Amino acid sequence: MKPFAYARPGDVTEAVRSAAAEAASVYLAGGTNLVDHLKLGVARPELVIDVRTLTSREITDLADGGLRIGAAVTNSELAADRRVRERYPVLAQALLAGATGQLRNMATAGGNPLQRTRCTYFQDVTTACNKREPGSGCSAVGGATRQHAILGTPAALPDPTAPETCIATHPSDMAVALAVLEATVHVQGPGGARAVPFTELHRPPGDDPSRDTVLQHGELITAIDLPAPPAGARSAYRKVRDRASYAFALVSVAALVTVADGRATDVRIALGGVAHKPWRATRAEEILRGAEPTEHAVRAAMEAELAAAQPQPGVDGGNGFKIPLATRTVVAAVRDLVREA
Ligand SMILES: Cc1cc2nc3c(=O)[nH]c(=O)nc-3n(C[C@H](O)[C@H](O)[C@H](O)COP(=O)(O)OP(=O)(O)OC[C@H]3O[C@@H](n4cnc5c(N)ncnc54)[C@H](O)[C@@H]3O)c2cc1C
């Protein structure tokens, strides 16, 4: 491991000032992702700034019926909160589908959405990776692609030597749930405080796959707000993976559905495991809004959504299976919610 300086500032202002003064600095929260990266040589900072005790560890009620989640709240605390389980089951289920009890006891609400891809090439410093080392190329293209993206990728058969090529997926389960809940992320940075809609926090690889989010260097997540869930809405999370536990999603689905008089008045669908960011299925949502949410209608809407999917061939058989898998998982999730409603 490369040596680094460790700082434990007294408050958020001091933490942000320290980060702004050192370009090669990172924040440390629960450490369940960052410490692995320090050991693997994926992260090579000069300064690690411990923020674990600086932000709130409370979940508080908001006047509009929503909740404010302090960035230091652990994944276990969030999943166990009665208000979260009752009003936002999709979030509690997503959290409990992630990692293990021990990891969730350490992992934080601020750190979880900012965890980095589990792409094996990103984590292996002996291979080329545009995300880890901009401009070095992408070893995933033409490699093992089972865990990789089918949506939002630069081209059907991306050029592995191009600096913008990246077919990594975002690994967080929690982030997929927050995408349908239309959460807001509160950030404090060198330029002051700002609020970022959760659906705009993560970015597609674009021309710089090394950047996972729109956050600038030194910006610290202080809290995440959940708006009140729509009246009568049902929500759920489904995760499909190679093992029943302790595995990242091949495909996951967060769904929120409101039904009135047999019609879907509000449908929100987000997919995990298929793109560089939690993928809001806006095309499918548009088709289903106001329609009778039958299995046939949901399947047709997902086929429209996935018409642009670009499955990748791979030495492990590739990831074309994610197209029917995503469709079936959404159909099953929505079917169960409509039955409940
Ligand atoms: C074996 C294993 C299995 C796992 N399985 C799953 C799974 O199935 N699903 C899943 O979703 N996750 C899984 N995880 C990942 C785990 O959920 C994340 O590592 C954890 O949520 C990250 O939170 P943390 O507080 O530990 O973040 P850290 O590791 O401390 O930080 C992660 C990143 O966020 C940044 N950061 C942290 N806090 C802030 C903040 N407040 N503001 C700005 N930047 C910040 C850090 O600089 C770092 O870049 C797994 C992890 C392991 C090790």
The ligand as a Gaussian input file, in Angstrom:
#p B3LYP/6-31G(d) Opt

LIG

0 1
 C      -17.518000      -8.188000       0.039000
 C      -18.400000      -7.007000      -0.260000
 C      -19.664000      -7.226000      -0.772000
 C      -20.484000      -6.130000      -1.055000
 N      -21.727000      -6.355000      -1.597000
 C      -22.507000      -5.280000      -1.927000
 C      -23.773000      -5.446000      -2.537000
 O      -24.218000      -6.569000      -2.783000
 N      -24.489000      -4.328000      -2.836000
 C      -24.046000      -3.066000      -2.572000
 O      -24.732000      -2.091000      -2.865000
 N      -22.843000      -2.888000      -2.007000
 C      -22.073000      -3.948000      -1.679000
 N      -20.836000      -3.747000      -1.126000
 C      -20.311000      -2.399000      -1.065000
 C      -20.649000      -1.663000       0.210000
 O      -22.036000      -1.476000       0.281000
 C      -19.923000      -0.318000       0.086000
 O      -18.541000      -0.584000       0.201000
 C      -20.375000       0.659000       1.169000
 O      -21.725000       0.963000       1.069000
 C      -19.557000       1.959000       1.028000
 O      -19.843000       2.788000       2.138000
 P      -18.674000       3.257000       3.118000
 O      -19.286000       4.186000       4.091000
 O      -17.938000       2.088000       3.671000
 O      -17.776000       4.045000       2.082000
 P      -16.179000       4.240000       1.970000
 O      -15.534000       2.961000       1.583000
 O      -15.682000       4.924000       3.205000
 O      -16.155000       5.259000       0.773000
 C      -16.600000       4.920000      -0.513000
 C      -16.382000       6.121000      -1.432000
 O      -17.240000       7.197000      -1.066000
 C      -16.503000       8.366000      -0.728000
 N      -17.241000       8.946000       0.397000
 C      -17.630000       8.318000       1.534000
 N      -18.426000       9.115000       2.264000
 C      -18.539000      10.279000       1.580000
 C      -19.252000      11.492000       1.793000
 N      -20.018000      11.678000       2.872000
 N      -19.157000      12.466000       0.865000
 C      -18.391000      12.314000      -0.243000
 N      -17.679000      11.193000      -0.495000
 C      -17.777000      10.180000       0.393000
 C      -15.108000       7.867000      -0.388000
 O      -14.129000       8.859000      -0.644000
 C      -14.964000       6.694000      -1.346000
 O      -14.613000       7.155000      -2.622000
 C      -20.012000      -4.818000      -0.810000
 C      -18.747000      -4.617000      -0.253000
 C      -17.940000      -5.698000       0.009000
 C      -16.570000      -5.446000       0.582000

